[in-house]
Amino acid sequence: MSSDPVKYLSNVDAQLAGVIKAVGQYSIKVRNNAFQSLVESIIFQQLAGTAATAIYGRFIKYYNGVMPRPAQILSSPDAELKSKVGLSSKKIEYLKDLSSKIEDGRLNLDILPSMTDEDIISTLQQVKGIGRWTAEMFLVFCLGREDVLPVTDLGIRKAMQNLYSLPELPKPATMLAIAQPWKPYRSIATWYLWKSLSKFTSIG
């Protein structure tokens, strides 16, 4: 196996090789603060980028410009998080559930890097508001795991449909079959598929 993931992917998949050539150098940005990564994920869920960015900015400003500790979030009045930050009741519930589980030791973020991908996903899904997709994004963008394929991600489904000329958006089984040759670098292939959407087309 090649020690260069990008070269390896180019060798095993001719269509993907074309995307890699067009997109260029692999440059994923990994955030190494686990709590901040999860807080961001919850705030950004189901919101357009500009709206989510504005709310996240007000969230940080509310805590004097720095990421709060779990205990600070727990002690913040729901009414202020709604009126001053713009968080919905559900997202406040999710953030406080995350903070509560960290504070009382039910969730230990420090041990996550030593766990398998599936064990991490299972652990994070115990937090309200964190589903499989959010946990997979955490694996890729916080822990830097290289072999994650988010089969429910609309962007990846659309990119696969475009790249492999599929008649419809692929189901998970089809996606797993297409991505089988990419192992153990499916996260990297996924990054290129996301980039291919912005470069060649748009999600529709």
C-alpha positions as CSV (number, residue, x, y, z in Angstrom):
1,M,0.0,0.0,0.0
2,S,1.2,3.5,-0.9
3,S,2.3,5.6,2.1
4,D,0.7,8.6,0.2
5,P,-3.1,8.4,0.6
6,V,-3.8,10.7,-2.3
7,K,-1.5,8.7,-4.7
8,Y,-3.1,5.5,-3.4
9,L,-6.6,6.8,-4.1
10,S,-5.6,7.9,-7.6
11,N,-4.3,4.5,-8.4
12,V,-7.3,2.5,-7.2
13,D,-10.1,4.7,-8.8
14,A,-9.7,6.3,-12.2
15,Q,-12.8,8.6,-11.7
16,L,-11.6,9.8,-8.3
17,A,-8.2,10.4,-9.8
18,G,-9.7,12.9,-12.1
19,V,-11.3,14.8,-9.2
20,I,-8.1,14.7,-7.2
21,K,-6.2,16.2,-10.2
22,A,-8.8,18.9,-10.6
23,V,-9.2,19.8,-6.9
24,G,-5.5,19.7,-6.1
25,Q,-3.7,19.3,-2.8
26,Y,-5.4,17.7,0.1
27,S,-5.7,20.2,2.9
28,I,-8.3,19.2,5.5
29,K,-8.4,21.4,8.6
30,V,-8.6,19.4,11.8
31,R,-9.8,21.1,15.0
32,N,-8.2,19.4,18.1
33,N,-10.5,20.8,20.8
34,A,-13.1,18.1,21.2
35,F,-15.6,20.1,23.3
36,Q,-15.5,23.1,21.0
37,S,-15.9,20.8,18.0
38,L,-19.1,19.3,19.4
39,V,-20.5,22.7,20.5
40,E,-19.9,24.0,17.0
41,S,-21.6,21.0,15.5
42,I,-24.7,21.4,17.6
43,I,-25.0,25.1,16.9
44,F,-24.5,24.7,13.2
45,Q,-27.0,21.8,12.7
46,Q,-29.8,22.5,10.2
47,L,-28.8,26.1,9.7
48,A,-27.4,27.9,6.7
49,G,-23.8,28.8,7.1
50,T,-24.3,32.5,7.5
51,A,-27.0,32.2,10.1
52,A,-25.0,29.6,12.0
53,T,-21.9,31.7,11.9
54,A,-23.8,34.7,13.3
55,I,-25.2,32.7,16.2
56,Y,-21.9,31.0,17.0
57,G,-20.3,34.5,17.0
58,R,-22.9,35.7,19.5
59,F,-22.4,32.6,21.6
60,I,-18.7,33.2,21.9
61,K,-19.3,36.9,22.6
62,Y,-21.7,36.0,25.4
63,Y,-18.8,34.2,27.1
64,N,-16.4,37.1,26.7
65,G,-14.8,35.9,23.5
66,V,-13.7,32.5,24.6
67,M,-15.2,29.0,24.4
68,P,-17.0,28.4,27.7
69,R,-16.4,25.5,30.0
70,P,-19.3,23.0,30.4
71,A,-20.1,24.3,33.9
72,Q,-20.5,27.8,32.4
73,I,-23.0,26.6,29.9
74,L,-24.9,24.7,32.5
75,S,-25.2,27.9,34.7
76,S,-26.3,30.1,31.8
77,P,-30.0,31.0,31.9
78,D,-32.0,29.5,29.0
79,A,-33.8,32.8,28.5
80,E,-30.5,34.7,27.9
81,L,-29.2,32.0,25.5
82,K,-32.4,32.5,23.5
83,S,-32.6,36.3,23.6
84,K,-28.9,37.3,23.5
85,V,-27.4,34.4,21.5
86,G,-30.4,33.3,19.4
87,L,-30.2,29.6,20.2
88,S,-33.4,27.5,19.9
89,S,-34.8,25.7,22.9
90,K,-33.7,22.4,21.4
91,K,-30.1,23.5,20.9
92,I,-29.9,24.8,24.4
93,E,-31.1,21.4,25.6
94,Y,-28.5,19.7,23.5
95,L,-25.7,21.9,24.6
96,K,-26.6,21.5,28.3
97,D,-27.0,17.7,27.9
98,L,-23.5,17.6,26.4
99,S,-22.1,19.8,29.2
100,S,-23.9,17.8,31.9
101,K,-22.6,14.5,30.7
102,I,-19.0,15.9,30.6
103,E,-19.4,17.5,34.1
104,D,-20.6,14.4,35.8
105,G,-18.2,12.1,34.0
106,R,-20.6,10.2,31.9
107,L,-18.7,11.4,28.8
108,N,-14.9,11.6,29.0
109,L,-13.7,13.4,25.9
110,D,-10.1,12.6,26.8
111,I,-10.4,8.9,26.1
112,L,-12.1,9.2,22.7
113,P,-8.9,9.2,20.7
114,S,-8.0,5.7,22.1
115,M,-11.4,4.3,21.0
116,T,-12.5,2.7,17.7
117,D,-14.5,4.8,15.2
118,E,-17.7,2.8,16.0
119,D,-17.2,3.0,19.7
120,I,-16.8,6.8,19.5
121,I,-19.9,7.1,17.3
122,S,-21.9,5.0,19.8
123,T,-20.6,7.1,22.8
124,L,-21.3,10.5,21.2
125,Q,-24.8,9.4,20.1
126,Q,-25.8,9.2,23.8
127,V,-25.7,13.0,23.8
128,K,-29.0,14.6,22.9
129,G,-28.8,16.1,19.4
130,I,-25.8,14.2,18.3
131,G,-26.6,11.6,15.6
132,R,-24.4,9.4,13.5
133,W,-23.5,12.1,10.9
134,T,-22.4,14.6,13.6
135,A,-20.3,11.9,15.2
136,E,-18.7,11.1,11.9
137,M,-17.9,14.7,11.3
138,F,-16.2,14.7,14.7
139,L,-14.1,11.7,13.7
140,V,-13.0,13.4,10.5
141,F,-12.6,17.0,11.5
142,C,-11.5,16.7,15.2
143,L,-9.8,13.3,15.5
144,G,-8.4,13.2,12.0
145,R,-9.6,9.7,11.4
146,E,-8.8,8.7,7.8
147,D,-11.3,6.0,7.0
148,V,-14.8,7.4,7.6
149,L,-17.6,7.3,4.9
150,P,-20.7,9.4,5.9
151,V,-23.3,7.5,3.9
152,T,-26.1,9.8,4.9
153,D,-24.4,13.0,3.8
154,L,-26.3,14.6,0.9
155,G,-23.2,16.2,-0.6
156,I,-21.4,12.9,-0.8
157,R,-24.4,11.1,-2.3
158,K,-24.7,13.8,-4.9
159,A,-21.0,13.8,-5.7
160,M,-21.0,10.1,-6.1
161,Q,-24.1,10.3,-8.4
162,N,-22.3,12.9,-10.5
163,L,-18.9,11.2,-10.6
164,Y,-20.1,7.7,-11.4
165,S,-23.1,8.7,-13.6
166,L,-25.7,7.0,-11.4
167,P,-29.4,7.3,-12.3
168,E,-30.3,8.4,-8.8
169,L,-28.8,9.3,-5.4
170,P,-27.0,6.2,-4.2
171,K,-28.1,4.2,-1.2
172,P,-25.7,3.3,1.6
173,A,-25.0,-0.2,0.2
174,T,-24.1,1.3,-3.2
175,M,-21.9,3.9,-1.6
176,L,-20.0,1.3,0.5
177,A,-19.4,-0.8,-2.6
178,I,-18.1,2.1,-4.6
179,A,-15.9,3.2,-1.7
180,Q,-14.5,-0.3,-0.9
181,P,-11.3,0.3,-2.9
182,W,-10.7,3.5,-1.0
183,K,-10.0,1.8,2.3
184,P,-8.3,2.8,4.5
185,Y,-8.5,6.4,3.2
186,R,-12.3,6.9,2.8
187,S,-12.2,10.2,4.7
188,I,-9.7,11.6,2.3
189,A,-11.8,10.5,-0.7
190,T,-14.8,12.0,1.0
191,W,-13.1,15.3,1.3
192,Y,-12.3,15.3,-2.4
193,L,-15.9,14.5,-3.2
194,W,-17.1,17.5,-1.1
195,K,-14.6,19.7,-3.0
196,S,-15.8,18.3,-6.3
197,L,-19.3,19.6,-5.6
198,S,-18.1,23.2,-5.1
199,K,-15.8,23.0,-8.1
200,F,-18.0,21.3,-10.7
201,T,-21.6,21.6,-9.6
202,S,-24.0,22.4,-6.8
203,I,-26.2,20.3,-4.6
204,G,-29.7,20.3,-6.1
